Amino acid sequence: QVQLVESGGGLVQAGGSLRLSCAAAGTLKIRAIDWFRQAPGKEREFVAGITWSLGSTYYADSVKGRFTISRDIAKNTVYLQMNGLKPEDTAIYYCRSSTSWGLGTHVTVSS
């Protein structure tokens, strides 16, 4: 099983940037790590993902060109660089690996 811990959330003005981190620990081999988010009153949605070995990336249309996902294999950490933040990006951001989820980190974007 993989344990995941997110960090880096906070309050930022529209147009600003944040970098989220997802630190992974455990004995299960990681194949990919994805970021999801859940806004108040909405369902959890996919944001971005990265494969562990090749580093292939994929994004939701709503964040393409603004968010960048990357990984540091030595640190077992995945990052989500978020630029050009909008109020609609306000949500709890979670990372997932296989069936393991972190507890999330809050992102609030003020207008």
C-alpha positions as CSV (number, residue, x, y, z in Angstrom):
1,Q,0.0,0.0,0.0
2,V,1.1,3.6,-0.7
3,Q,0.6,6.4,1.8
4,L,0.2,9.8,0.3
5,V,0.5,13.3,2.0
6,E,-0.5,16.5,0.2
7,S,0.8,19.9,1.1
8,G,1.2,23.4,-0.4
9,G,-2.4,24.6,-0.4
10,G,-3.4,28.0,0.7
11,L,-5.2,31.3,-0.1
12,V,-4.2,33.1,-3.3
13,Q,-5.6,35.9,-5.4
14,A,-6.9,35.2,-8.9
15,G,-4.0,35.1,-11.3
16,G,-1.6,33.9,-8.7
17,S,0.3,30.6,-8.4
18,L,0.7,27.8,-6.0
19,R,2.7,24.6,-6.0
20,L,1.2,21.5,-4.4
21,S,3.3,18.5,-3.3
22,C,2.3,14.9,-2.9
23,A,4.8,12.8,-1.0
24,A,4.5,9.0,-1.4
25,A,5.7,6.3,1.0
26,G,5.2,2.6,1.2
27,T,6.2,-0.7,-0.3
28,L,3.8,-0.9,-3.2
29,K,5.3,-0.1,-6.6
30,I,4.0,3.2,-7.9
31,R,2.8,3.2,-11.5
32,A,1.2,6.6,-11.7
33,I,0.0,9.4,-9.4
34,D,-3.0,11.6,-10.2
35,W,-4.3,14.8,-8.8
36,F,-8.0,15.2,-8.3
37,R,-10.0,18.1,-6.8
38,Q,-13.4,18.5,-5.1
39,A,-15.1,21.9,-4.9
40,P,-17.9,22.5,-2.4
41,G,-21.1,20.8,-3.5
42,K,-19.5,19.2,-6.5
43,E,-18.1,15.8,-7.3
44,R,-14.5,15.0,-7.2
45,E,-12.9,15.5,-10.6
46,F,-9.6,14.5,-12.3
47,V,-7.1,17.3,-12.7
48,A,-3.8,15.9,-13.9
49,G,-1.7,12.7,-13.8
50,I,1.8,11.4,-14.4
51,T,3.2,7.9,-15.0
52,W,6.0,7.1,-12.7
53,S,8.5,5.4,-15.0
54,L,8.2,7.4,-18.2
55,G,6.9,10.7,-16.8
56,S,4.1,10.9,-19.3
57,T,1.6,13.6,-18.3
58,Y,-2.1,14.2,-18.9
59,Y,-4.5,16.9,-17.9
60,A,-8.1,17.9,-17.7
61,D,-9.1,20.4,-20.4
62,S,-9.9,22.9,-17.7
63,V,-6.3,23.2,-16.5
64,K,-4.3,22.6,-19.7
65,G,-1.8,25.4,-20.2
66,R,-2.1,26.6,-16.6
67,F,-1.1,23.6,-14.5
68,T,2.0,21.5,-14.8
69,I,2.5,18.1,-13.1
70,S,6.0,16.7,-12.5
71,R,7.7,14.1,-10.3
72,D,10.9,13.7,-8.4
73,I,11.7,10.0,-8.3
74,A,14.4,10.4,-5.7
75,K,12.0,12.1,-3.3
76,N,9.0,10.0,-4.2
77,T,7.1,13.2,-4.7
78,V,4.8,14.6,-7.3
79,Y,4.2,18.3,-7.8
80,L,1.4,20.3,-9.3
81,Q,2.4,23.8,-10.3
82,M,-0.7,25.9,-10.7
83,N,-0.4,29.2,-12.5
84,G,-3.1,31.6,-13.6
85,L,-5.4,30.5,-10.8
86,K,-9.1,31.3,-11.1
87,P,-11.8,31.3,-8.4
88,E,-13.2,28.2,-10.0
89,D,-10.0,26.4,-9.1
90,T,-11.0,26.6,-5.4
91,A,-11.3,23.1,-4.1
92,I,-9.7,20.5,-1.9
93,Y,-6.9,18.9,-3.9
94,Y,-6.2,15.2,-3.5
95,C,-3.5,12.9,-4.9
96,R,-4.2,9.3,-5.7
97,S,-2.0,6.3,-6.5
98,S,-3.9,3.2,-7.5
99,T,-6.5,2.8,-4.8
100,S,-4.7,5.0,-2.2
101,W,-5.8,8.6,-1.5
102,G,-4.3,11.4,0.5
103,L,-6.3,13.5,2.9
104,G,-6.1,16.5,0.6
105,T,-4.9,20.1,0.8
106,H,-7.2,23.2,0.5
107,V,-6.8,25.7,-2.3
108,T,-8.8,28.9,-2.2
109,V,-8.6,31.5,-5.0
110,S,-10.1,34.9,-4.2
111,S,-11.5,37.1,-7.0
